[in-house]
Amino acid sequence: MKLNRRRVLTGLASVPFMTMGSMLVHAESARDDYKPNVSRNYNVKPQAPTESRVVEDFRVRPMLAHTSELRMEAAIARYEAIVARGGWPRIPAAKTLVVGSKGKIVSLLRSRLYAEGYLPDSVATGEVYDINVEAAVRRFQTNHGLRAHGRVDVHTRNALAISAADRLDTLRANLPRIRAYAENLGNRYIVVNIPAAQLDAIEMGQVRSRHNVVVGKVDRPTPVLMSQVSELNFNPYWNAPVSIVEKDIIPKVRKSLAVLKQMDIRIYDGYKGPEVDPTTVDWNSVSPDRYHFRQEPGQGNAMASVKINFPNKHAVYMHDTPTKQLFTEAARYFSSGCVRVDKVHILTNWILNGQDGWDRGGIEAVVNSGERIDAKVAQGPQIRFAYLTGWASDDGQVHFREDIYKLDGTGFIVGQPGELPGEQAS
């Protein structure tokens, strides 16, 4: 049956929010996102609001789907209507609000949640913070990438304080991105949403697994790209890119040659050239591109147990990591551009999809053996490294994330953040 686009959008925009959502370069010399380090103390506190897992609940909706453009246009129409009605009230600074809190501030909170569709008419007024308000706050927190504890703390209040007009601007900035990323999507694909620092593995419209990921820092951003998985390298070498050799490795080596042994890094006279004795190098004057630096496979390797390759001009890839504690951070922007994946072998097993007899047991055996094995992937899933600070999912929920690279309003869609629009990848 052919859908009438205008009729669908009009219908979606008029549906209350609560009912809608009720409740090639896999080059061995590619740059990597590992900051060499022998004794760093990350001092990480568990605070991520999400966890990596196989998804068995069909109600978990993809961040990007074939219907995303329609849903986004409907969301924009709905937020235009909210803005036309005057937006929503601002919640003043106060102590954390919890179930049992009372007063005019709770009445303002109810009005704020009602205006965006998180509370229905029947409970839109009142000065008591009850279970209805708590449930609405939890939904709000989930849709904004916050820990869904149901209390209005400073982080939740900051998100509530963003105006309806600003939220509308965010949705409008993301619509052309969604159009580009959703174009020609197949039935099996991977979405890495950089602002959300999350990855979805999607098959036949269902999220099969969702992972916390570590993406690029503000000064070393992850590029936005579209590609297809081509190969997995188990127990890989790490070939240090010139940028990290210059900024990280050489400064450490100048202090002590022992760092090379500690990190199990060898030096070669060019890629695949003869090995070089590091004591023969003048480290005070050496150019960072003079030698090739290669870290051997092992527990301390920057890629850890696997590297996931896909052709792209930015020389980035996805991989495992020895610093898994970073996945518990809420703001996971620590890399130099590549994407580190939590519980990565849930993903590798899904990517291989039983090809050549691969399964979880076989993957685990190879990883434990330490043997270098490459697996070409036949008909690998598509990949979208996306930059979505706002999106609407198939259940009608509208989601927002921080504009970590400050790209909203610049016209950015794909490419390397910081490039001029004419320089971006097509």
Beta strands, then each sheet from edge to edge (+ up, - down):
strand 1: 53-54
strand 2: 188-193
strand 3: 198-203
strand 4: 206-216
strand 5: 225-228
strand 6: 231-234
strand 7: 238-239
strand 8: 265-268
strand 9: 275-276
strand 10: 292-295
strand 11: 306-309
strand 12: 318-319
strand 13: 333-335
strand 14: 339-341
strand 15: 373-376
strand 16: 382-386
strand 17: 390-392
strand 18: 398-400
sheet 1: 1+ 4- 3+ 2- 16- 5+
sheet 2: 1+ 4- 13-
sheet 3: 1+ 4- 14+ 12+ 11- 6+ 15-
sheet 4: 7+ 10- 8+ 9-
sheet 5: 17+ 18-
end
